[in-house]
Amino acid sequence: MRKKIVAGNWKMNKNAEETEDLLNELIDKLPNDIEAQIIVAPTFVNLASASDHLEFTNIVVAAQNMHQAESGAYTGEISADMLQSIGVNTVILGHSERRAYFNETDSQLAYKVDTALKHNMTVIFCFGEELKDRQDNQHFNLVETQLRDGLFHISNESWENIILAYEPVWAIGTGETASPEQAQEMHEFIRETIRKRFGSDIAEDVSILYGGSVKPDNAKEIFGKPDVDGGLIGGAALKADDFVGIVNGLR
């Protein structure tokens, strides 16, 4: 049975002191009676301290990115082994900002996925369409291509380590709004796409998160859709009360 998950992507926010403060707030305020996995992804420089801070909690620490090579002359990059050496075994790959600002391609992401899986890491694999893709009625084709080129080469067994995160980029900071019905429509399509390639068992077991401006006041309705298993949260993850409010949307 697939997991309910709420993951907070902190992006390039929070210094060391602010990170500790937010983690302490989350430890104090997150409910203990919700059967869901909670993930936080601080910036690289605060991953080690966050991992230590959350060692005896149920909150999982994730990295926001990872290089595909094991080691080498890649100035400024971080390897899987480095992450695991500080207790981080979950990584976000393919976030829309990485694709847009750093030109990450599907083939490069497939390589990163392979490296993460080789190290038995959990991958939160992100994908989703831009506004023009949706306006041109190409959103289903684009999402299918991103899934196929990034993930369809992996084995059936590897899906135990995959979490999917659909990001409708057109609904983030554009003034456009994605409805819960639109979220469900795409999540249902994603699950059916996985089913066609890998079978019903994998399609029903994989968690698909929604990453389109989830807030405390819309979380319950979005999370209530049958194919939405939680959220990948951006800005609202930087305030403990907002993030907790979103987690409570799983009730």
N, C-alpha and C positions, 0 to 999 in steps of 0.2 A: 504493500500500500504506500502511495507516495506521501512525502512529507509536506507539511505546511512550513513555510520559511519566510522570514522577513530579514532582509539584508540591508545594512546601511553602508552606502558608499560615501565616505567623507571627502573624497577628491582631494584637492590641494588646500585643505583647511585644517586648523587646529595645531598650535605648537605643542610642545611637550607638556606644559602645565595645563593647557586647555584640554588636551587629550585625557590626562589623568582626571580632571574635574568631570568631564562628560562620562567617562567610564564609571566613576563613582556614582554619579547620578543614575546611570542605567542599572547598575547593580542594585541600588536602593529601590528603584521605581518599577522595574520590569516585573510583570506578574509571574507568579510561580505556578499558576494553575492552567496555563495554556500549553497544549501539546504542540509546540512549534519550535523549530530551530531558529535561533537568533544569531545573526552574523554581523560583525562590524569590520569595516575596512579602513583603518586609519592610513595616513601617509607613510611611506617607506621608513622615514627616520624614527617613527614612533611605533613601529611594529613590534620590536623586541620588548619594549616596556609594556605595551598593551598585552602581549602574549603572557608576560610574567604576571601582570595585574589581574588577568582573567583566568589564571591557571586553575583555580578551584571553583569556577563558576560554570554555568551552562552556555555561556556566550562564546561563540567561535570567532577567531580572528582570521581575516582574509587579507591577502595582498591585492592591490588594485591592478597589478600587471606583473609580467615576468618575461624574461628573455627566453628564446627558444634554445640557445646554446647552453651546454653544460658549464663552460668557462671560456676565457679567452679575452682578446683585446677588444672589448665592447664597453668603452668608457661610459660610466653612468648607469649601466644596466645591472640587473639583479637576476641571479640564477635560482633554479628550483632548490638546489642544495643549500644555498644561502638562506632561503626562506625556511626550509625544514630545520636548519641548524638552530633557529630561534623559535621553533615550535609552531610555525605557520604551515598548514597543510591544505589550505584552500586559496584559490586565486581566481580573480575576475579576469576574463579574457574577452577581447573584442568589444569593449565598451564603445558606444557611439562616438565619444570624444576621442578615443584612441584611433578609431577609424578615420574620423574627420580631420583631426589636427595633426596626427602623426602618420597618416597614410597607411595604416595597417590593412593588409589585404587578406582575403579569405585564405589564400594559400599560405601566407605567413602565419595566420592564426591556426591553421591545421597543424603546422609544425609545432607551434606553442602547445596546442592541445596534446600532441603526441608526447612532448617532453614532460608535461605535467602528469599525464597518465602513466608514463614510464616510472615516475617517482611515486605513483599511487596517491597523487593529490586529487582533491575535489576541484572541479572546474565549474565556475559560474560563467556559462557561455552566452554572451550578449549579441543581439542582432535586432534589426528593425529598419523600417523604411523612413526616408526623408519625406518632406511635404510634397515635393514634386512627384515622387513615386506614387503617392496616394492620389494626387490630383490627376495623374495620367493612368490611374487604375492599374498600376503595376505593383502594388504593395504585396499581393500574394506571391507573384513571381519573384520579387526581390527577396522576400523572406525565405522562400523555398530554396533559392540559389545560395543564400548565406548558410543555411543549414546543410545543404548538400555538400558545398565546397569546404565547409569548415569541420563537419562532423561525420559525414556519411562513410568515411573510410575506416572508422573505428570499429572494434569488435562489439558484439552484443554484450559481452561481459563488462566492457568498459563503461557502459551506460550507468552502472552503479555509482560511478564517480562524476556524473554529469548533472548539472542543474541548468536549466534553460532560463534566460531572462529576455523577454521581448520588450524592446524599447521603441515605441512609436515616436521617433525623433520629431516628427511634425507636430506633436502635441506637447513639446517641452520648450517653453520660452518663446512660442510663436504667436500666442494669442488664440490659437486653435485649442479646442477641447476634445479629448477622446471620451466617449461615453462608456459606461460599463458594458453596454451591449457591443460596442466596437471592440473592446478588449476581449470579451468572450468569443466573438466571431473569429478573431485572429488566433486566440489560444486554441480554439477547437480545430482550426485549420492546421496549426502547428502539430497538434497531437495526431491528427489524421495523416499528416505528412510523415511523421515518425512511424506510425502504424504501417503505412504502405511499404516502408523500407525495412523496418526491424521487427514488425509484428505487434500484436495487441498487448502482450505482457509488458514489453519495454515502454510502449506508448502510454499505458495506464500507470506505470510506476514512476516515470520521470516527472519531476516537479517543474512546472513552468511558472516563472515569476513575471509580474507585470511591472514595467518601469516607466510609467507615464504620468508623472506628477501626482503620485498618491499622497493624500493628506488625511489627517484624522477624521475629517467630515465626509470623506468619500470612500474610505478604506473598507468599511463593512459591506457596502454595496458592491464594490469591485471584487473583494475577496469572496463574496457570496456566490459568484458565478461558478458554474460546475468545473470549468477547466482552468481557473485561476487559482494557483496554489500559494499565493503570497506576493510579496513585492520586493523589488530592488529599489531602495529609497535613496534619493540624492539629498537635496536641501533640507528636507524635513528630518533627516537623520542627524542633523547637527544640533538639534534641540531635543533634550531628553523627553520633555513632555509631549512634543509632537510625535517622536518616534514611538513612545509608549502608547500614545493614542492610536497610532497606526497598528501596532501589535494587537491592541485590544479589538481591532476590527476583525480579528480572526475568531472572536467569541461567537 
